[in-house]
């Protein structure tokens, strides 16, 4: 899985963008999030995700979840 940070959330439209390790801003749809309520997300949170193709064929983040805290 790749790691990144939520850079922008557009909650009223149900999507956002994740900044990845390669300075990529990947689109994600609210349905890609697993194990967390989309409305509780905040910009700056660290996430883990897979990279896949969306319905329109563009690259996007899939299977997104909050990063496990290391402690």
Helices and strands as residue ranges (DSSP letters): E 2-10, E 15-20, E 25-29, G 30-32, G 38-40, E 46-53, E 59-66
